[in-house]
Amino acid sequence: MGSSERETIVCVIASDKNWIEGNAVQQLEQTSKLKGVTRAVGMPDLHAGKGCPIGAAFLSKGWMYPALVGNDIGCGMGLWRTELKARKLKLDKWAAKLQLEGAWKGDAASWLARYNLPGDLFKASLGTIGGGNHFAELQAVEKIYDADACSALGVEKKWLYFLAHSGSRGLGHEILRAHVGRFGKAGLVDESAEAKAYITKHDQAMGWAVANRDLIAHRFLSALGSDGHKIFDLAHNTVTPRDIDGERQWLHRKGAAPSDQGALVIPGSRGTYSYLVAPTESQVADQLENAFSLAHGAGRKWIRSEVKGRLSAKFRPDDFLKTDLGGLVICENKALIYEEAPQAYKNIDIVIQDMVDAGLIRVLAVLRPVLNYKTRRR
């Protein structure tokens, strides 16, 4: 579907087996009508957000839209190989050692300096996960499909792997709030002083988000007496310039993982498998159709406000502290334990298969969550 008059292409990459709510598609179509938008692509994890959909990527010419990035600039995922052996799980013992709430007691200024960031830049939030769907998780390798590719990445069944999902915390929120205060949800003209100022702040928040995920990994693994080797770190809430047929366009990703930066993990929920995937070789050569992007997860099936009502008659909060896959969950917020229940998410197997069938990815390995950290009671 699309509009030949405006030369805007709108599409959703999803099969008939995938459930995509109508409101999400309507948001995608509405967003495609913004001035300058040339392409709007819904990923298989597409779901409705606050005004614009999540699990989508947008290309625009002449205009750039901070509202399409959202308030968690630089939100993404990083994967580390740990020194913890998969055959020596000590879940209860490890869980008792983990406490990631509150400001890090280390030298935040020195940590930020490694990333060329001001030493006092939101240092109280540095190394914290945040709310919503953010998490820190140990994963085991359940199955390997491409041994050579996994070996090149350092992925093998012997070790546990650490996955961090977080972003720029209050910094990104402050940047978007400042923009909305001046311009509402309107875009910024390319090359304008306002656009350049936003990009400067955006890029700083991107760097802070990487520093934050690195510190989350350090705090988590140090508590367990381990170190980690980072395999990748990729953001899924960004806006970046792209050359499209000799013209500069802005690529906005809102809950859309990059398909042009190598292998990545696409998680389901705390109670389902995650997938280590790589963009296909043919797709790497020409990624415009999917706006250089992929799904970043399973995508929500139910909105947060309705999950507890759907599940509380059947499940108590404690029922969610152990998953069907045998994983342990640390979440002492009784509202959040329902909101992030596996049942609230779409089927990750279908999301992955849709991208395989579309020729976008190949699966390298399947990962199983064994210890998921959301929050301690504060």
Stockholm file with secondary structure:
# STOCKHOLM 1.0

chainA/1-378         MGSSERETIVCVIASDKNWIEGNAVQQLEQTSKLKGVTRAVGMPDLHAGKGCPIGAAFLSKGWMYPALVGNDIGCGMGLWRTELKARKLKLDKWAAKLQLEGAWKGDAASWLARYNLPGDLFKASLGTIGGGNHFAELQAVEKIYDADACSALGVEKKWLYFLAHSGSRGLGHEILRAHVGRFGKAGLVDESAEAKAYITKHDQAMGWAVANRDLIAHRFLSALGSDGHKIFDLAHNTVTPRDIDGERQWLHRKGAAPSDQGALVIPGSRGTYSYLVAPTESQVADQLENAFSLAHGAGRKWIRSEVKGRLSAKFRPDDFLKTDLGGLVICENKALIYEEAPQAYKNIDIVIQDMVDAGLIRVLAVLRPVLNYKTRRR
#=GR chainA/1-378 SS CEETTTTEEEEECCCTTSCCCHHHHHHHHHHTTSTTEEEEEEEEEEECCSSSCEEEEEEESSEECHHHHCSSTTCEEEEEEEEEETTSCCHHHHHHHCCCCSCCSSCHHHHHHTTTCCTTTTTTTTTCCCSTTCEEEEEEEEEESCHHHHHHHTCCTTEEEEEEEECCHHHHHHHHHHHHHHHTTCCEETTSHHHHHHHHHHHHHHHHHHHHHHHHHHHHHHHTTCCEEEEEEEESEEEEEEEETTEEEEEEEESEEESSSCCEEECCCTTSCEEEEEECHHHHHCCGGGTTEEECSSCBSSCHHHHHHHHTTTCCGGGGSBCTTSCEEEECCHHHHHHTCGGGBCCHHHHHHHHHHTTSEEEEEEEEEEEEEEECCC
#=GC SS_cons         CEETTTTEEEEECCCTTSCCCHHHHHHHHHHTTSTTEEEEEEEEEEECCSSSCEEEEEEESSEECHHHHCSSTTCEEEEEEEEEETTSCCHHHHHHHCCCCSCCSSCHHHHHHTTTCCTTTTTTTTTCCCSTTCEEEEEEEEEESCHHHHHHHTCCTTEEEEEEEECCHHHHHHHHHHHHHHHTTCCEETTSHHHHHHHHHHHHHHHHHHHHHHHHHHHHHHHTTCCEEEEEEEESEEEEEEEETTEEEEEEEESEEESSSCCEEECCCTTSCEEEEEECHHHHHCCGGGTTEEECSSCBSSCHHHHHHHHTTTCCGGGGSBCTTSCEEEECCHHHHHHTCGGGBCCHHHHHHHHHHTTSEEEEEEEEEEEEEEECCC
//
